[in-house]
Amino acid sequence: MKSSQLFTRTRKQAPADETAKNAQLLIRAGFVHKEMAGVYTFLPLGKRVLENVIQIIREEMNAIGGNEISLTALQQKDVWEASGRWSDDVMDVWFRTTLANGTELGLAPTHEEPLTALMKNFIDSYKDLPSYPYQFQIKFRNELRSKSGLMRGREFTMKDLYSFSKDRAEHEAFYEKCAAAYKVIFDRLGIGDITYRTFASGGSFSKFSDEFQTVSPVGEDTIFIHEGKGIALNQEVYTDEVMKDLGIDKNDLVEKTAVEVGNIFTLGTKFSDALDLNYAAEDGTKQPVFMGSYGIGPSRLVGLLAEHFADDRGLVWPENIAPFKVYLAPLGDSVEVTTEAEKLYEQLTKKGIEVLYDDRNVRPGEKFADADLMGIPYRIVISEKTLASSVYEYKGRTDTDAQMLSHTELIAKFV
């Protein structure tokens, strides 16, 4: 992509009403636009980052047998009434609307009910189980507090996978497989070393649920980490009984603030009972399907990664989630510099390297400041000076000094 093709631009200041560091950086770098509190539009560069995060999650969900679908945001109230969750007294985050004919609809805050109802069309026998549908979809929640940028939104992208199993044993085997997949996802995103599988309340269906909490000074949760075991406890289950059950000594725990980036729950038969999702077992008896729920918030992760991977000059994206791998900056407007820049741009693009080619006629300092603010991993500069020496100026986003590389040396950096 060429900068002249982008309708967006960077800005020196974030909106005065934006207090979250992640949103300030993403707005200034031209990645997102703030529509209102808790609601952000992803602009071209931000959309590329979001899609890179989604693709990492997608690959790991597919690897454990997930089937990607896309459910509707608009919800009829009957399936939610069946589970008892249509009422504001039970779920107080609903956004609702009424059609011209008087029909009341809601915007889905989650999808257990509609998917359970949907799966009645496809699950009849034990031979149809297990099944693991999942989706990436915008969710809507009427959050009272939306002050953490992309990390607490009223409208946000969620990956939610739901497991449909024959019994608890089959469910628990997949539950552990999904927990392991989450570990791989956070490793690939570059936050695996600060993200902990965290024991939390399991509600009425299991002793625990699992949260995945990333240590961060901007976190809203308090967790207690056991570094030796690589696990943590949420404050809500920080009791002597739980620590005894887990074989943990209170003196080995360290208190930290953290951001919840994922969770997995045992649902049991709550929704299959309410919506009559059953299957014929091998012995011919009718049995309720045993369910689980597994969530990760890609848009929240973009916010967290922006908080974590940044310095005083701007964003510092890891290569696998950056919007582009290379920022190509020709300096000056001579025909020779422009010709060489166009040639290198085509060569790198043909090799599958994603390049943002800054073809604007602006000062070098402005180009360099934008490259740093956007957090693109590598910067290549072409000028009359580099052409005279038959080299390119190459610099990593966090490098102190640039290197002067020949064409062969430069290409070798990317192949």
Secondary structure, 3 states (H helix, E strand, C coil): CEHHHCCCCCCCCCCCCCCCHHHHHHHHCCCEEEEECCEEEECHHHHHHHHHHHHHHHHHHHHCCCEEECCCCEEEHHHHHHHCCCCCCCCCCCEEEECCCCCEEEECCCCHHHHHHHHCCCCCEHHHCCECEEEEEEEECCCCCCCCHHHCCCEEEEEEEEEEECCHHHHHHHHHHHHHHHHHHHHHCCCHHHEEEEEEECCCCCCEEEEEEEECCCCCEEEEEECCCCEEEEHHHCCHHHHHHHCCCHHHCEEEEEEEEEEEEEEECHHHHHCCCEEECCCCCEEECEEEEEEECHHHHHHHHHHHCEECCEECCCCCCCCCCEEEEECCCCHHHHHHHHHHHHHHHHCCCCEEECCCCCCHHHHHHHHHHHCCCEEEEECHHHHHCCCEEEEECCCCCCEEECHHHHHHCCC
